[in-house]
């Protein structure tokens, strides 16, 4: 790929930092300003994730260099490639690998990335649908696979999902219900109850109720759990998990700390399994994407998402940090 040959200018959301001040604005850039990589992509869609909210807020320790283009997810078409695995015109997607953190991300009409981070868009999906799923959906699928791996089956009993109206949570509710699990959804927003029921939740629990500090062991309620919140809520899930059950922990939307006792582990054989989607090996990623393609009903994509432009990202980023986003927010850089 010859750098600097293309002179097209394109729109990107640029985060700049001066001392403690973070500024965010849409700028016109040239392709030779993009970081190094062996594949150039024309981005169709990106999506907004919790981590993007943290990056736009100037959270220390995520972004290493400024100016920076955020966006941990992207999907589009290959424009140029030096890799044998991808050819111009290929439909590709990227989630994780530090893109949007250490490397410029998807809130841009163009992205230059490393081919080993890319996945071909699976049959049955397109760039819009894979971005509605995005990092959040991939993470939700991996959490479901973590529970399956621990032997939790639909007939094992109910599975509880926290932060249920958010990105990871809403997709976890949908995937579990598609697989035949009985799903309990924990949310802090009563206004999302109808939405969560439509996704398949049969039991709705309040954030307040599930944020009460637990005793070392509580009544056994859950065969499994998917937790994006951390802190006291995760401690409660563990104390309420049935003998032999497992909780997949993947987020810290409430608290990065966990204070619990060993009782659920040593008296009930409860398992706590971490699940991450940033550096998941390619084979496991492809399996998860194929399963997402097979499991998600076509009419669920619209139901779970809304689309915004680059100009609207900063406001939406504040909303995701405040826990005010319902489902998934798709970013269209070409709007
Ligand atoms: P969202 O903001 O879309 O969803 C988070 C949800 O958590 C909110 O919608 C809200 O749900 C709930 N919530 C927010 N604040 C609190 C609080 N203080 N106490 C209790 N519940 C709260 O974010 P995502 O779904 O994109 O991400 C969720 C978490 O998962 C984040 O911490 C993110 O960093 C993490 N994550 C981790 C990944 C990994 O690889 N490990 C990959 C992707 C995400 P409700 O309104 O229903 O109460």
Boltz pocket constraint, residues with backbone or C-beta under 6 A from the ligand:
constraints:
  - pocket:
      binder: B
      contacts: [[A, 48], [A, 49], [A, 50], [A, 51], [A, 135], [A, 136], [A, 139], [A, 162], [A, 163], [A, 164], [A, 165], [A, 166], [A, 167], [A, 168], [A, 169], [A, 186], [A, 187], [A, 188], [A, 189], [A, 192], [A, 207], [A, 228], [A, 229], [A, 233], [A, 249], [A, 250], [A, 251], [A, 252], [A, 253], [A, 254], [A, 255], [A, 275], [A, 276], [A, 277], [A, 278], [A, 320], [A, 321], [A, 322], [A, 323], [A, 324], [A, 325], [A, 327]]
      max_distance: 6.0
